[in-house]
Amino acid sequence: MKRALIAMSGGVDSSVAAKIMTDNGCDCIGCMMKLYNNGDISTERSRTCCSVEDAEDARSVAYKLGMPFYVFNFTDAFRDTVIRKFVESYERGVTPNPCIDCNRYMKFDKLYERAKILGCNYIVTGHYARIEESGGKFVLKKAIDETKDQSYVLYSLTQEQLAHTLFPLGNIIKSEVRKIAEENGFINAEKPDSQDICFVPDGNYADVIELQTGKKPSAGKFVDKQGNMLGTHKGIIHYTIGQRKGLGISSAAPLYVYKLCPQSGDVVLGNNEDLYGKEADAADFNWISGSAPQSGFRCKAKIRYRQQEQQCTIIPTGENTVHIVFDKPQRAITPGQAAVLYDGDIVLGGGTIK
C-alpha cells in the first residue's frame, strides 16, 4: 500500500487532495508546516495561509478522513531560507518570489525529508499541476484547469522529487474541487483561496523587512535616465520594476520605475516604453529532465506567474544559466523573478532572472 504525507494548508485544495488519496486506498498522514511566529510578520490577517485557524481547519478535515495529523515546526529553516532571502533581495533592488522558494526549500526539501523519516513513499500537495512518466523520465505538466495552473512555481522540482510527489488536483477543475469538499461536509468548502504571501498577510512587505532588519530604509533620489534629480523616495525596498503607483512625482506623462540602483540608492524613472525589452538572462536554472540542452532551441517562456507564455529562443550559456531572446518585447523584465520555459504544456525548467 502506498503511504503518503499530505501537506495541508487548511484550504480546500489540499483537503480535497487528501480525500482523493484516501479514496484511492492510500495510507495517509496529514500535516501542516509551522513556518513563522507572529513576531516574524505584520500582525494583520488577510487571505493568507498556515495560521492557527488554518491548522484547525486542516485538523478537522484530517479527522473526518480518519487520518493522523501533525504540525511540524520549520520556523528556523523558513526564516533562514525564505524570509532572509526575501529581505536581502529587496535590499539589493531585486524582487523575489518567496512562494517559489517555499516550494523549493520547504515543501520539497524539508517536508520531503520528513516524509522519508515517516516511511512515506510520496508527498502529496494541493497544487494544480500534473506529473507524468515518459521514456524513463518524469515530466512536469500544466494543470488541466489553466486558470488555476501552478506549474510556474514548481519548476525547481528534480527527477527524484517528481518520482515521489503526487498532485491529485492536476486533472480536476476548481469548481469540481469545491463540489467534492461540499459533498463531504468539509469545514473549508467555501473558504477563499489564499492570495497573500503567508508572512506578509496585509500585503505590506516593507513593514516585514523593517521588522526583520530592525531599521528604517535609507531615503534616496528619484532620477531620470540621464541622472537628473526628480525628487526623493523613502527607500528602494518600497519599489519594483514597472511600478507606477506611490511615486509621488508630478510629471506631464506617467512615470514608472525603470531601474533600481542599490549602491547609490537611486530609483531611476522612465516612461512606459522604456520598460520593454526582448532579452533576459537567468541563473540557478533547473532543467526538469536533469540535464541542460547542448544547443539553442525554440520554446515559450513566462517571466511572471499570471503571464501567458511567450515565444522565444533559448541559448544555454552554462550548466545552470540561459540567455532568453523573446520574439516580441516584454514589459518589465524584473531581476529576482522566475523565467520558466514551456514546450506546450510541459515545463522544461526555470531559473531566476539576473
C-alpha positions, 0 to 999 in steps of 0.5 A, a space after each residue: 500500500 502506498 503511504 503518503 504525507 499530505 501537506 495541508 494548508 487548511 484550504 480546500 485544495 489540499 483537503 480535497 487532495 487528501 480525500 482523493 488519496 484516501 479514496 484511492 486506498 492510500 495510507 495517509 498522514 496529514 500535516 501542516 508546516 509551522 513556518 513563522 511566529 507572529 513576531 516574524 510578520 505584520 500582525 494583520 490577517 488577510 487571505 493568507 495561509 498556515 495560521 492557527 485557524 488554518 491548522 484547525 481547519 486542516 485538523 478537522 478535515 484530517 479527522 473526518 478522513 480518519 487520518 493522523 495529523 501533525 504540525 511540524 515546526 520549520 520556523 528556523 529553516 523558513 526564516 533562514 531560507 525564505 524570509 532572509 532571502 526575501 529581505 536581502 533581495 529587496 535590499 539589493 533592488 531585486 524582487 523575489 518570489 518567496 512562494 517559489 522558494 517555499 516550494 523549493 526549500 520547504 515543501 520539497 526539501 524539508 517536508 520531503 525529508 520528513 516524509 522519508 523519516 515517516 516511511 512515506 513513499 510520496 508527498 502529496 500537495 494541493 497544487 494544480 499541476 500534473 506529473 507524468 512518466 515518459 521514456 524513463 523520465 518524469 515530466 512536469 505538466 500544466 494543470 488541466 484547469 489553466 486558470 488555476 495552473 501552478 506549474 510556474 512555481 514548481 519548476 525547481 522540482 528534480 527527477 527524484 522529487 517528481 518520482 515521489 510527489 503526487 498532485 491529485 488536483 492536476 486533472 480536476 477543475 476548481 469548481 469540481 474541487 469545491 463540489 467534492 469538499 461540499 459533498 463531504 461536509 468539509 469545514 473549508 468548502 467555501 473558504 477563499 483561496 489564499 492570495 497573500 504571501 503567508 508572512 506578509 498577510 496585509 500585503 505590506 512587505 516593507 513593514 516585514 523587512 523593517 521588522 526583520 532588519 530592525 531599521 528604517 530604509 535609507 531615503 534616496 533620489 528619484 532620477 531620470 535616465 540621464 541622472 537628473 534629480 526628480 525628487 526623493 523616495 523613502 527607500 528602494 525596498 518600497 519599489 519594483 520594476 514597472 511600478 507606477 503607483 506611490 511615486 509621488 512625482 508630478 510629471 506631464 506623462 506617467 512615470 514608472 520605475 525603470 531601474 533600481 540602483 542599490 549602491 547609490 540608492 537611486 530609483 531611476 524613472 522612465 516612461 512606459 516604453 522604456 520598460 520593454 525589452 526582448 532579452 533576459 538572462 537567468 541563473 540557478 536554472 533547473 532543467 526538469 529532465 536533469 540535464 541542460 540542452 547542448 544547443 539553442 532551441 525554440 520554446 515559450 517562456 513566462 517571466 511572471 506567474 499570471 503571464 501567458 507564455 511567450 515565444 522565444 529562443 533559448 541559448 544555454 550559456 552554462 550548466 545552470 544559466 540561459 540567455 532568453 531572446 523573446 520574439 516580441 518585447 516584454 514589459 518589465 523584465 524584473 531581476 529576482 523573478 522566475 523565467 520558466 520555459 514551456 514546450 506546450 504544456 510541459 515545463 522544461 525548467 526555470 531559473 531566476 532572472 539576473 
